[in-house]
């Protein structure tokens, strides 16, 4: 899915057929050259052929490009206008007039008046008018910060509900829209801090409220960044009873202050503590058989090769979570996980392994799982893995802890084993941390130290350099193919010419039945799985899998397609289709690890995509090249 800025870039390149300098385009689009290069790479991954010449610029090759490639992913113009008006009133605190806005947006004053009425209805909090209208114009009334925070939380939910209604996933495009409303730095800091807190304290805030809490925290940081604070507390929170929440609130605000250079007061801490207590609503216990919980834990233990049944804390946490989860799934109640995409990237092997395990249990549990629920489960099991010392901790230190090293952090996450933990910290945060708690610290800023676990690295370091550091510091074995022993056979279909996803899957169905590897229902189960969340990756790869009940003999099919085809949001030309039989469930982690090991190695993946014969492709798939 392309963003509005990327869409505008394509329109410019289509209109003017000659080469364009990136420096000039960045000025037109109002972004940095670095951001523009990132946009160009994203467009290439989405099927656009953009060529570049050193010293000349970039150019779009339109041969074969259909208009359907350029999807209008921006919000409805009316909704977008209303969001901008809300920002001008609530964030910029402007006084707006019907006449001025109608001239700016080239619509009638009646349309602007309707916009304001809709805004008042959507944000109505039952506390009376929040807009003042007089001959000077319309503006926000003076109000306590507590009320404004509640209104901003509703605004964020309004923005995100329109993102979802426009069928945009909660991915980069969604956060771009929030970043335009608040600021990129505030959105990224809020997201990172709440995500880290939720990962470590998953049982603290019920799943159904985590999205709301993120929206509230985002609103709070936006106001603190403008030096606006809570004036007073109606009643001081009980320190002895709620020490954990007071400590958590202090930690959350302290991290934000170091990254955003903002101040916070004792009243701010008290208010955030109270909000954490408010969001800590006891999850209702639903009737469910204890053997359902045991079956889930045992099945995940089987696919991961890790006995989770001995973790009593995990069992206690899952007792409340699983009962609520099964009730939600049985009654069709959808709870969005705001960190879904991060979880899929950070813990890709665990996420996919749990999904396969839960699909195997779907008939027994009488539910159909979705991506959001799988992501919640992933965090519980990941926390158990970390607690039992089965992961290594990596810290990435950069000047602000926000944007500077984002590309570096993402590459480290790809190169490090999926179960390992990668954290980020600003310089100020790092100075307060105990460095001995981390197995490896990578810093983009020079730090005077003689500690062996701290390494200086460029934010633009090559993958080879990162791999070398990980290999020597943590004994990662990137070239040891024996670590991925393979007794699940690979099947290879090279040089295919499928025009779309449907034709590819239909062909796979015939291939599987002809070889008696799977029953006809296998491909249908893939299609149902894809409806619940796409299995594609930005690298031009998709990793679909079907239900084990339809698999006769386990397999991995690699399909090399001559042209990129639209999978869901991205275009792909390499497809790994996974089929694991019930008897081979214990090999799930091994199979998924082997595939991710390959696709995270840009060189080997590139060579696999160019393989000209089956023997050569199988060697890459088996890790022998």
Secondary structure as UniProt FT lines:
FT   HELIX           4..15
FT   HELIX           22..29
FT   HELIX           33..45
FT   TURN            46..47
FT   STRAND          49..53
FT   TURN            54..56
FT   STRAND          57..61
FT   TURN            63..64
FT   HELIX           67..69
FT   HELIX           77..90
FT   HELIX           98..105
FT   HELIX           109..122
FT   STRAND          131..134
FT   TURN            135..136
FT   STRAND          137..140
FT   HELIX           145..165
FT   TURN            166..167
FT   HELIX           172..181
FT   HELIX           184..200
FT   TURN            201..204
FT   HELIX           207..224
FT   TURN            225..227
FT   TURN            239..241
FT   HELIX           243..260
FT   HELIX           266..279
FT   HELIX           290..304
FT   HELIX           308..310
FT   HELIX           312..331
FT   TURN            338..339
FT   HELIX           340..346
FT   HELIX           348..365
FT   HELIX           371..387
FT   TURN            388..389
FT   STRAND          393..398
FT   TURN            404..405
FT   HELIX           406..415
FT   TURN            418..419
FT   STRAND          421..426
FT   HELIX           427..432
FT   HELIX           435..437
FT   STRAND          440..443
FT   TURN            452..453
FT   STRAND          454..456
FT   TURN            459..460
FT   HELIX           463..474
FT   HELIX           481..484
FT   STRAND          490..496
FT   HELIX           501..514
FT   TURN            515..516
FT   HELIX           521..531
FT   STRAND          536..537
FT   TURN            538..540
FT   STRAND          541..542
FT   HELIX           548..550
FT   STRAND          555..566
FT   STRAND          571..579
FT   HELIX           582..587
FT   HELIX           588..599
FT   HELIX           602..610
FT   HELIX           614..621
FT   TURN            622..623
//
